[in-house]
Amino acid sequence: MAVDVSAEVLIERTPEEVAALMFNPKRDRLWIRGLNEVYPMESGLYKKGAKIERVGTFLGKYFSAKLLVTKFEENKFVQLYADEPFEMSIRYNLTETDDGTNVKLTIVSIAEIPFKTPIPVLSKKVRETIEKDLERLKKHLEKE
């Protein structure tokens, strides 16, 4: 059994405005809870092949995740591979709507999960976490 969760939010901004924040690793801490530090290995927005390190906590467990951008389309989506707190694929999708941008964040585990927490409970916690992260992203972007 795997973690496979998504969350969505409508942000009253253009995809370009959302991507300028969401696809910029130097701004991850503005909207992703649980991060203490973020170390981009390249400057600028995410692009295919870019590497990032994120340091933080999840479910009380410290992690130092190495991320790799595996797919990217400007102002549309980013797909990342992460090795911690568990091996996963993370995808940010931006879809333009009449009211702004629909933002969807999806996390799918890739390998065995090193938590004793049952998968349904872990999936619920991951969903709650990314829902709160997207709400933070929305609040930050809509107040600008």
C-alpha contacts under 8 A as a table, 3 or more apart, distances in Angstrom:
res1	aa1	res2	aa2	distance
1	M	119	I	6.96
2	A	108	V	7.16
2	A	109	S	5.70
2	A	110	I	7.53
2	A	119	I	6.84
3	V	107	I	7.28
3	V	108	V	5.40
3	V	109	S	5.10
3	V	119	I	6.55
3	V	120	P	7.83
3	V	122	L	7.45
3	V	123	S	5.38
4	D	106	T	7.36
4	D	107	I	5.79
4	D	108	V	4.33
4	D	109	S	6.55
4	D	123	S	7.06
5	V	106	T	5.69
5	V	107	I	5.48
5	V	108	V	6.53
5	V	123	S	6.59
5	V	126	V	7.30
5	V	127	R	5.91
6	S	104	K	6.80
6	S	105	L	5.51
6	S	106	T	4.21
6	S	107	I	6.40
6	S	127	R	6.52
6	S	130	I	7.84
7	A	104	K	5.71
7	A	105	L	5.46
7	A	106	T	6.64
7	A	127	R	6.60
7	A	130	I	6.46
7	A	131	E	5.57
7	A	134	L	7.76
8	E	102	N	6.90
8	E	103	V	5.46
8	E	104	K	4.33
8	E	105	L	6.40
8	E	131	E	7.26
8	E	134	L	7.33
9	V	102	N	5.85
9	V	103	V	5.35
9	V	104	K	6.70
9	V	134	L	6.51
9	V	135	E	7.26
9	V	138	K	7.56
10	L	99	D	7.89
10	L	100	G	6.80
10	L	101	T	5.67
10	L	102	N	4.47
10	L	103	V	6.13
10	L	138	K	7.71
11	I	18	V	7.91
11	I	99	D	7.91
11	I	100	G	5.67
11	I	101	T	5.25
11	I	102	N	6.34
11	I	103	V	7.19
11	I	138	K	5.54
11	I	141	L	7.60
11	I	142	E	7.12
12	E	99	D	6.00
12	E	100	G	4.27
12	E	101	T	6.35
12	E	142	E	6.49
13	R	17	E	6.06
13	R	18	V	6.52
13	R	99	D	7.99
13	R	100	G	4.82
13	R	101	T	6.06
13	R	141	L	7.32
13	R	142	E	7.13
14	T	17	E	5.21
14	T	18	V	6.34
14	T	96	E	6.87
14	T	100	G	5.42
14	T	101	T	5.78
15	P	18	V	5.05
15	P	19	A	5.89
15	P	75	N	5.63
15	P	76	K	7.15
15	P	94	L	6.13
15	P	95	T	6.96
15	P	96	E	6.10
15	P	100	G	7.47
15	P	101	T	5.61
16	E	19	A	5.13
16	E	20	A	6.07
16	E	75	N	5.41
17	E	20	A	5.20
17	E	21	L	6.94
17	E	141	L	7.95
18	V	21	L	5.58
18	V	22	M	5.89
18	V	23	F	7.97
18	V	75	N	7.87
18	V	94	L	7.97
18	V	101	T	7.61
18	V	141	L	7.17
19	A	22	M	4.91
19	A	23	F	4.98
19	A	24	N	7.47
19	A	74	E	7.92
19	A	75	N	5.33
19	A	76	K	7.76
19	A	94	L	7.85
20	A	23	F	5.93
20	A	24	N	6.24
20	A	45	L	7.42
21	L	24	N	5.39
21	L	27	R	6.22
21	L	28	D	7.90
22	M	25	P	7.60
22	M	27	R	7.26
22	M	28	D	6.99
22	M	137	L	7.74
23	F	45	L	5.50
23	F	46	Y	5.45
23	F	78	V	7.33
24	N	27	R	5.55
24	N	28	D	6.83
24	N	44	G	6.58
24	N	45	L	4.49
24	N	46	Y	6.08
25	P	28	D	5.12
25	P	38	V	7.04
25	P	39	Y	7.80
25	P	40	P	6.21
25	P	44	G	7.96
25	P	45	L	6.78
25	P	46	Y	6.97
25	P	52	I	7.39
26	K	29	R	7.51
26	K	38	V	6.73
26	K	39	Y	7.54
26	K	40	P	6.91
27	R	30	L	5.53
27	R	31	W	7.60
28	D	31	W	5.84
28	D	32	I	5.72
28	D	38	V	7.23
29	R	32	I	5.28
29	R	33	R	6.89
29	R	35	L	5.96
29	R	36	N	7.41
29	R	37	E	7.42
29	R	38	V	7.36
30	L	136	R	7.78
30	L	137	L	7.53
30	L	140	H	7.86
31	W	133	D	5.50
31	W	134	L	7.17
31	W	136	R	5.16
31	W	137	L	5.02
31	W	140	H	7.69
32	I	35	L	6.42
32	I	130	I	7.99
32	I	133	D	5.16
32	I	136	R	7.72
33	R	129	T	7.69
33	R	133	D	6.26
34	G	56	G	5.35
34	G	57	T	5.32
34	G	58	F	6.50
35	L	38	V	7.31
35	L	54	R	6.71
35	L	55	V	5.79
35	L	56	G	4.21
35	L	57	T	6.69
36	N	54	R	7.72
36	N	55	V	5.58
36	N	56	G	4.83
36	N	57	T	7.89
37	E	54	R	5.90
37	E	55	V	5.07
37	E	56	G	6.79
38	V	52	I	7.15
38	V	53	E	5.72
38	V	54	R	4.54
38	V	55	V	6.29
39	Y	52	I	5.64
39	Y	53	E	4.96
39	Y	54	R	6.40
40	P	43	S	6.76
40	P	50	A	8.00
40	P	51	K	6.35
40	P	52	I	4.34
40	P	53	E	6.34
41	M	50	A	7.00
41	M	51	K	5.42
41	M	52	I	5.61
41	M	53	E	7.80
42	E	50	A	6.47
42	E	51	K	7.07
42	E	52	I	7.97
46	Y	50	A	6.28
46	Y	69	V	7.01
46	Y	72	F	7.60
46	Y	78	V	7.40
47	K	50	A	5.60
47	K	69	V	6.47
47	K	71	K	7.72
47	K	72	F	5.89
47	K	78	V	7.93
48	K	69	V	5.06
48	K	70	T	5.59
48	K	71	K	5.47
48	K	72	F	5.54
49	G	68	L	6.21
49	G	69	V	5.18
49	G	70	T	6.16
50	A	68	L	5.81
50	A	69	V	5.32
51	K	66	K	7.21
51	K	67	L	5.60
51	K	68	L	4.67
51	K	69	V	6.54
52	I	66	K	6.01
52	I	67	L	5.06
52	I	68	L	6.54
53	E	64	S	6.76
53	E	65	A	5.52
53	E	66	K	4.68
53	E	67	L	6.01
54	R	63	F	7.94
54	R	64	S	5.75
54	R	65	A	5.15
54	R	66	K	6.69
54	R	67	L	7.65
55	V	62	Y	7.65
55	V	63	F	5.74
55	V	64	S	4.41
55	V	65	A	6.29
56	G	62	Y	5.82
56	G	63	F	5.54
56	G	64	S	6.66
57	T	60	G	5.85
57	T	61	K	5.23
57	T	62	Y	4.40
57	T	63	F	5.78
58	F	61	K	5.24
58	F	62	Y	6.66
58	F	63	F	7.49
58	F	85	P	6.95
61	K	85	P	7.78
62	Y	85	P	7.84
63	F	84	E	6.13
63	F	85	P	5.55
64	S	84	E	6.62
64	S	85	P	7.65
65	A	82	A	6.17
65	A	83	D	5.63
65	A	84	E	4.62
65	A	85	P	6.70
66	K	82	A	5.73
66	K	83	D	5.82
66	K	84	E	7.13
67	L	80	L	6.25
67	L	81	Y	5.41
67	L	82	A	4.46
67	L	83	D	6.84
68	L	80	L	5.42
68	L	81	Y	5.18
68	L	82	A	6.72
69	V	72	F	7.15
69	V	78	V	7.00
69	V	79	Q	5.83
69	V	80	L	4.43
69	V	81	Y	6.46
70	T	78	V	7.86
70	T	79	Q	5.65
70	T	80	L	5.54
70	T	81	Y	6.63
71	K	77	F	7.87
71	K	78	V	5.84
71	K	79	Q	4.99
71	K	80	L	7.16
72	F	76	K	7.83
72	F	77	F	5.71
72	F	78	V	4.55
72	F	79	Q	6.30
73	E	76	K	5.39
73	E	77	F	5.35
73	E	78	V	6.60
74	E	77	F	6.78
75	N	94	L	6.86
76	K	93	N	5.91
76	K	94	L	4.86
76	K	95	T	6.67
77	F	91	R	7.06
77	F	92	Y	5.32
77	F	93	N	4.46
77	F	94	L	5.95
78	V	91	R	5.69
78	V	92	Y	5.24
78	V	93	N	6.84
79	Q	89	S	6.95
79	Q	90	I	5.66
79	Q	91	R	4.33
79	Q	92	Y	6.46
80	L	89	S	5.69
80	L	90	I	5.03
80	L	91	R	6.27
81	Y	87	E	7.59
81	Y	88	M	5.93
81	Y	89	S	4.73
81	Y	90	I	6.34
82	A	86	F	7.47
82	A	87	E	5.65
82	A	88	M	5.34
82	A	89	S	6.34
82	A	90	I	7.43
83	D	86	F	5.77
83	D	87	E	4.27
83	D	88	M	6.51
84	E	87	E	5.56
84	E	88	M	7.64
86	F	109	S	7.04
86	F	111	A	7.79
86	F	112	E	7.82
86	F	113	I	5.68
86	F	114	P	6.61
87	E	109	S	5.84
87	E	110	I	5.48
87	E	111	A	5.83
87	E	112	E	7.66
87	E	113	I	7.32
88	M	107	I	6.65
88	M	108	V	5.46
88	M	109	S	4.16
88	M	110	I	4.96
88	M	111	A	7.46
89	S	106	T	7.96
89	S	107	I	5.73
89	S	108	V	5.27
89	S	109	S	6.37
89	S	110	I	6.87
90	I	105	L	7.24
90	I	106	T	5.71
90	I	107	I	4.67
90	I	108	V	6.71
91	R	104	K	7.90
91	R	105	L	5.67
91	R	106	T	5.14
91	R	107	I	6.61
92	Y	103	V	7.11
92	Y	104	K	5.84
92	Y	105	L	4.74
92	Y	106	T	6.72
93	N	102	N	7.95
93	N	103	V	5.73
93	N	104	K	5.06
93	N	105	L	6.46
94	L	101	T	6.23
94	L	102	N	5.77
94	L	103	V	4.84
94	L	104	K	6.63
95	T	101	T	5.46
95	T	102	N	5.08
95	T	103	V	6.62
96	E	100	G	6.00
96	E	101	T	4.54
96	E	102	N	6.32
97	T	100	G	5.17
97	T	101	T	5.50
97	T	102	N	6.70
103	V	134	L	7.95
105	L	130	I	7.22
105	L	134	L	7.99
109	S	112	E	7.90
109	S	113	I	7.58
115	F	118	P	7.91
117	T	121	V	6.53
117	T	122	L	6.00
118	P	121	V	5.43
118	P	122	L	6.15
119	I	122	L	4.92
119	I	123	S	5.86
120	P	123	S	5.08
120	P	124	K	6.22
121	V	124	K	5.14
121	V	125	K	6.33
122	L	125	K	5.08
122	L	126	V	6.16
123	S	126	V	5.08
123	S	127	R	6.11
124	K	127	R	5.12
124	K	128	E	6.17
125	K	128	E	5.11
125	K	129	T	6.10
126	V	129	T	5.07
126	V	130	I	6.23
127	R	130	I	5.32
127	R	131	E	6.04
128	E	131	E	5.14
128	E	132	K	6.26
129	T	132	K	5.27
129	T	133	D	6.22
130	I	133	D	4.80
130	I	134	L	6.09
131	E	134	L	5.22
131	E	135	E	6.29
132	K	135	E	5.02
132	K	136	R	6.25
133	D	136	R	5.08
133	D	137	L	6.25
134	L	137	L	4.88
134	L	138	K	6.11
135	E	138	K	5.01
135	E	139	K	6.14
136	R	139	K	5.16
136	R	140	H	6.07
137	L	140	H	5.21
137	L	141	L	6.15
138	K	141	L	5.27
138	K	142	E	5.92
139	K	142	E	5.34
139	K	143	K	6.08
140	H	143	K	5.57
140	H	144	E	6.78
141	L	144	E	5.54
